[in-house]
């Protein structure tokens, strides 16, 4: 079992200077390794009889491919030529090269997203991959070539876990340490069990469950946009590359960090609240990147539904709650009671089925009805229960009208029509 704990670091002025220098050195070495990789590719994709001497660097035919192991083995020779590299811990430089080749492997796997050169200030983190002993001593953490750094250990490391690696991240709010801890405890894969609910997300209500719990919509970016707009306006009036420009840029970055931290804190608390409600949660399998390209794209990105789903899965895994994705097509257009199609416009906020009468007496929010349909589909997909249980499960749990009662003559057919086959 591997967990990541994030803590706030408080390095002194000398340590901050060293960390900034290390980040810049890692950026330069990353760009140098990427340049060698691109030169090797360019020198072998041009025709043999007409090579461009202006735009392509011609490398020898027997020059080996600059793989991760090759570039890692060249680092000791590079340190003799560039003494600047000696200031950085050796394993930090090796993981920096590993970072480049992970991006290269990912590019080869998916066919797009070639690694790019990093500009000044774009390298934001360094990784310490190995420790001989526990680096935490009270309220300090021991880092190679940096010494003891003050750390806000707001929650202790659980018993039975050991520290595997530490990533130091630079943000506008300050410095952070992401500590990866590992234990020999083997957690079995969670399967659907116990009480299950469906979860539907949206902009008007952030999420709605099949048990009639509705979380009101939150707009993190919009509520903080006024302050951000003022800071961006001040930044636009500053002269580029001046000291005042850099100060204004940091204020804008801090405001963005504040919005991101506020959103993530809210999502974690909401995920724990949802995990308290059920043992199995079924969510939509929507590709939210497509949703963000619509006319409500700004609000969709502000809600960060994809991040919310990822956090829900991680929290559910740690707490033994199964989170499964089900088909989301047409969930808001299907009656969760009789499974017939009920067409609704975007302005229709309540579900009313004239086929079985569900929603006629007691108004049912359309998001809650969609969540109930998601739960029905989740039961069908992951549990394979009998047909009658699949159809009436969530509506039955909510205490509303169910299909079995309707089939026994709870409502005359002349009034509501015949059930769909």
C-alpha positions in Angstrom: 0.0 0.0 0.0 1.4 3.3 -1.1 0.1 6.7 0.1 1.2 10.3 -0.6 1.1 12.8 2.3 1.6 16.5 1.5 3.2 18.8 4.1 4.2 22.4 4.1 8.0 23.2 4.2 9.6 26.2 5.7 13.2 26.4 4.4 15.5 29.3 5.4 16.9 31.8 2.9 20.0 29.8 2.2 18.0 26.6 1.6 15.6 28.5 -0.7 18.6 29.8 -2.7 19.9 26.2 -3.0 16.6 24.8 -4.1 16.1 27.5 -6.7 19.5 26.8 -8.1 18.8 23.0 -8.2 15.6 23.6 -10.0 17.3 25.7 -12.6 20.2 23.2 -13.0 17.6 20.4 -13.5 15.8 22.5 -16.1 19.1 23.0 -18.0 20.0 19.3 -17.9 16.5 18.3 -19.0 16.7 20.6 -22.0 20.2 19.4 -22.9 19.0 15.8 -22.8 16.0 16.6 -24.9 18.1 18.5 -27.4 20.3 15.4 -27.8 17.3 13.2 -28.3 15.8 15.6 -30.9 19.1 15.9 -32.8 19.4 12.1 -33.0 15.9 11.8 -34.4 16.4 14.7 -36.9 19.7 13.3 -38.2 18.1 10.0 -39.0 14.8 11.0 -40.6 16.3 13.1 -43.5 17.1 11.6 -46.9 20.7 10.3 -47.3 21.4 12.2 -50.5 20.2 15.7 -49.4 20.6 16.6 -45.7 19.7 20.1 -44.5 22.9 21.5 -43.0 21.1 24.6 -41.6 18.2 23.1 -39.7 19.4 19.6 -38.7 22.5 18.6 -36.7 24.2 15.7 -38.5 25.3 13.1 -36.0 27.5 10.1 -36.7 25.9 6.9 -38.0 27.3 4.9 -35.1 26.1 7.4 -32.5 23.9 5.3 -30.1 20.4 6.3 -29.3 20.3 8.6 -26.2 18.3 6.3 -24.0 17.8 6.7 -20.3 20.6 4.4 -19.3 23.0 6.0 -21.9 22.3 9.6 -20.7 22.4 8.5 -17.0 25.9 6.9 -17.5 27.1 10.1 -19.2 26.3 12.2 -16.1 29.6 11.5 -14.3 31.5 12.8 -17.4 29.2 15.8 -17.6 30.0 16.7 -14.0 33.7 17.1 -14.9 32.8 19.4 -17.8 30.1 21.3 -16.0 30.9 21.7 -12.2 27.4 23.2 -11.7 26.0 19.7 -11.8 28.0 18.6 -8.8 26.0 20.9 -6.5 22.8 18.9 -7.2 22.4 15.4 -5.5 23.2 12.7 -8.1 19.9 10.8 -7.7 18.0 14.0 -8.3 19.7 14.4 -11.7 19.0 10.8 -12.5 15.3 11.1 -11.7 15.3 14.3 -13.8 16.5 12.3 -16.8 14.0 9.5 -16.0 11.3 12.2 -16.1 12.2 13.1 -19.7 12.2 9.5 -20.9 8.9 8.8 -19.1 7.4 11.6 -21.2 9.1 10.1 -24.3 7.7 6.7 -23.7 4.3 8.1 -23.1 4.6 10.0 -26.4 5.5 6.8 -28.3 2.6 5.0 -26.6 -0.2 7.4 -27.6 1.4 9.0 -30.7 1.2 12.7 -29.7 2.6 15.0 -27.0 6.3 15.2 -27.9 8.3 16.4 -24.8 8.9 20.2 -24.9 11.7 22.4 -23.7 11.1 24.0 -20.3 11.4 27.8 -20.0 12.9 29.6 -17.0 10.8 28.9 -14.0 8.9 26.0 -15.4 10.7 23.3 -13.5 8.7 23.2 -10.3 9.7 20.0 -8.5 12.6 17.7 -7.7 12.5 14.2 -6.5 14.6 12.5 -3.8 14.0 8.8 -4.7 15.8 7.0 -1.9 16.6 7.3 1.9 18.7 5.0 4.0 16.8 5.8 7.2 13.8 7.8 8.3 14.5 11.4 7.3 11.9 12.8 9.7 13.2 14.0 13.0 10.5 15.7 15.0 9.4 18.8 13.1 12.3 18.6 10.6 13.1 16.6 7.5 16.7 15.7 6.5 17.3 16.1 2.8 20.6 15.3 1.0 23.0 18.2 0.5 20.3 20.5 2.0 20.3 19.6 5.7 17.3 19.8 8.0 14.3 21.7 6.8 11.4 22.8 8.9 8.2 20.9 8.1 4.7 21.3 9.4 3.9 17.7 10.3 0.2 18.3 10.8 -0.5 14.5 10.7 2.0 11.8 11.8 3.2 9.0 9.6 1.0 5.9 10.4 2.6 3.0 12.2 4.0 0.3 9.9 4.7 2.7 7.0 8.2 3.7 5.8 9.2 6.7 3.7 10.2 5.7 0.2 10.7 9.0 -1.5 10.2 12.8 -1.1 9.2 15.2 -3.8 9.8 18.9 -3.1 7.4 21.1 -4.9 7.6 24.9 -5.4 4.4 26.8 -5.5 3.5 30.5 -5.2 2.1 29.8 -1.7 5.5 28.3 -0.6 7.3 25.0 -0.6 5.7 21.6 -0.1 6.9 18.1 0.4 5.0 15.2 -1.1 6.1 12.2 1.0 5.4 8.7 -0.5 5.0 6.1 2.3 4.7 2.4 1.8 3.5 -0.5 3.9 3.5 -4.3 3.4 -0.2 -4.3 4.0 -2.0 -5.8 1.0 -5.4 -4.3 0.4 -7.7 -6.6 -1.7 -9.6 -5.1 -4.6 -12.9 -3.8 -3.5 -16.0 -5.3 -5.1 -19.6 -4.1 -5.0 -21.1 -4.9 -1.6 -23.5 -3.6 0.9 -25.6 -0.5 0.4 -25.3 1.1 -3.0 -26.1 4.6 -4.4 -25.9 6.4 -7.7 -24.2 9.7 -8.1 -25.0 12.3 -10.7 -22.9 15.5 -11.1 -24.0 18.8 -12.7 -23.6 22.5 -12.7 -26.8 23.6 -11.0 -26.4 21.1 -8.2 -22.8 19.9 -7.8 -23.9 16.3 -7.2 -27.1 14.4 -6.4 -27.4 10.9 -5.0 -30.2 8.4 -5.6 -31.2 8.8 -1.9 -32.4 12.4 -2.5 -29.2 14.1 -1.2 -28.4 17.2 -3.3 -25.2 19.2 -2.9 -25.7 22.8 -4.1 -23.5 24.0 -7.0 -20.2 25.6 -6.1 -18.4 28.1 -8.3 -14.9 28.4 -6.9 -13.4 30.4 -9.8 -16.3 32.8 -10.2 -16.4 33.7 -6.5 -12.7 34.6 -6.5 -12.7 36.1 -10.0 -13.1 39.7 -8.9 -9.8 39.7 -6.9 -8.1 37.8 -9.7 -9.2 40.3 -12.3 -7.8 43.2 -10.3 -4.4 41.4 -9.9 -4.2 40.5 -13.6 -5.0 44.1 -14.6 -2.2 45.3 -12.4 0.1 42.8 -13.9 -0.7 43.9 -17.5 0.5 47.5 -16.6 3.9 46.4 -15.4 7.0 46.3 -17.6 8.0 42.8 -18.5 11.0 41.3 -16.7 11.1 44.0 -14.1 11.0 43.4 -10.4 7.6 44.8 -10.0 6.3 42.6 -12.8 7.7 39.5 -11.0 6.0 40.6 -7.8 2.6 41.1 -9.5 3.0 37.8 -11.3 3.5 36.0 -8.0 0.4 37.6 -6.6 -1.6 36.3 -9.6 -0.1 32.8 -9.1 -1.0 32.9 -5.4 -4.6 33.7 -6.2 -4.8 30.7 -8.6 -3.2 28.5 -5.9 -5.8 29.7 -3.4 -8.7 28.8 -5.8 -7.2 25.4 -6.6 -6.6 24.6 -2.9 -10.1 25.7 -2.0 -11.6 23.5 -4.6 -9.6 20.4 -3.7 -10.3 20.8 0.0 -14.0 21.0 -0.7 -13.9 17.9 -3.0 -12.0 15.8 -0.4 -14.6 16.7 2.3 -17.5 15.9 0.0 -16.0 12.6 -1.0 -15.6 11.5 2.6 -19.2 12.6 3.2 -20.4 10.4 0.3 -18.4 7.4 1.5 -20.2 7.7 4.8 -23.5 7.2 3.0 -22.9 3.9 1.2 -20.6 1.0 0.6 -20.9 1.1 -3.2 -21.1 4.3 -5.4 -21.9 4.3 -9.1 -20.7 7.3 -11.1 -21.0 8.4 -14.7 -18.4 7.4 -17.3 -18.4 10.8 -18.9 -15.3 12.2 -20.7 -15.4 15.6 -19.0 -12.8 17.0 -21.5 -15.6 16.9 -24.1 -18.0 18.5 -21.7 -15.5 21.4 -21.2 -15.5 22.3 -24.9 -19.2 23.3 -24.9 -20.7 26.7 -24.3 -20.5 26.0 -20.5 -16.9 25.0 -20.7 -15.7 27.7 -18.3 -18.1 26.5 -15.6 -17.3 22.8 -16.3 -13.6 23.5 -15.8 -14.3 25.4 -12.7 -16.3 22.5 -11.2 -13.4 20.0 -12.0 -15.6 16.9 -12.2 -12.8 14.8 -13.5 -10.6 15.6 -10.4 -13.7 15.0 -8.2 -14.2 11.5 -9.7 -10.5 10.7 -9.2 -10.5 11.9 -5.6 -13.7 9.9 -5.0 -12.0 6.7 -6.3 -8.9 7.2 -4.2 -10.8 8.0 -1.0 -13.2 5.0 -1.7 -10.2 2.7 -2.1 -8.7 3.7 1.2 -12.0 3.4 3.0 -13.2 0.1 1.4 -15.9 1.7 -0.7 -16.3 0.5 -4.2 -16.6 3.2 -6.9 -17.6 2.0 -10.3 -18.3 3.8 -13.6 -21.5 3.0 -15.6 -22.9 4.0 -18.9 -24.3 7.6 -18.6 -26.0 7.9 -21.9 -29.7 9.0 -21.5 -29.8 8.7 -17.7 -31.8 11.9 -17.4 -34.2 10.8 -20.1 -35.1 7.4 -18.6 -37.6 6.8 -15.8 -35.8 4.9 -13.0 -39.1 3.2 -12.0 -40.4 1.7 -15.2 -37.3 2.3 -17.4 -39.3 4.0 -20.2 -38.0 7.1 -22.1 -39.2 10.4 -20.7 -38.1 13.3 -22.8 -37.0 16.5 -20.9 -35.7 19.8 -22.0 -32.8 21.4 -20.1 -35.4 23.8 -18.4 -37.4 20.8 -17.0 -35.9 20.4 -13.5 -38.3 17.7 -12.3 -38.9 14.2 -13.4 -42.6 13.2 -14.2 -43.4 9.8 -15.8 -46.9 9.6 -17.2 -46.4 6.0 -18.0 -46.1 4.7 -14.4 -47.0 7.8 -12.5 -43.6 8.2 -10.8 -43.1 11.9 -9.8 -46.8 12.9 -10.1 -47.6 13.0 -6.4 -44.2 13.8 -5.0 -41.9 16.0 -7.2 -38.6 14.2 -8.0 -35.6 16.3 -9.0 -34.3 15.3 -12.4 -30.7 14.9 -11.0 -32.0 12.5 -8.3 -33.9 10.5 -10.9 -30.7 10.3 -13.0 -28.8 9.1 -10.0 -31.4 6.4 -9.4 -31.1 5.3 -13.0 -27.3 5.2 -12.6 -27.7 3.0 -9.5 -30.0 0.7 -11.5 -27.5 0.4 -14.3 -24.7 -0.1 -11.8 -26.5 -3.0 -10.2 -27.1 -4.5 -13.6 -23.5 -4.1 -14.6 -21.6 -5.2 -11.5 -24.0 -7.4 -9.6 -26.3 -9.1 -12.2 -29.3 -9.2 -9.9 -32.7 -10.4 -11.2 -34.6 -8.1 -13.5 -37.3 -7.1 -11.0 -34.7 -6.1 -8.4 -32.7 -4.2 -11.0 -35.7 -2.1 -12.1 -37.2 -1.2 -8.7 -34.2 -1.1 -6.5 -33.5 2.6 -6.0 -37.1 3.8 -6.3 -38.1 1.2 -3.7 -35.4 2.3 -1.3 -36.5 5.9 -1.6 -40.0 4.9 -0.5 -41.7 6.0 -3.8 -43.9 4.3 -6.2 -42.4 1.0 -7.6 -43.1 -1.0 -10.7 -44.2 -4.1 -8.9 -47.1 -2.3 -7.1 -48.1 -0.8 -10.4 -48.3 -4.2 -12.1 -50.5 -5.5 -9.2 -53.1 -2.8 -10.2 -52.1 0.2 -8.0 -53.1 2.4 -10.9 -55.6 1.5 -13.7 -54.2 1.1 -17.2 -56.8 3.4 -18.6 -55.2 6.3 -16.7 -51.5 5.7 -17.1 -51.2 3.4 -20.1 -49.6 0.0 -20.5 -46.0 -0.7 -19.3 -43.3 -0.6 -22.0 -42.1 -4.0 -23.1 
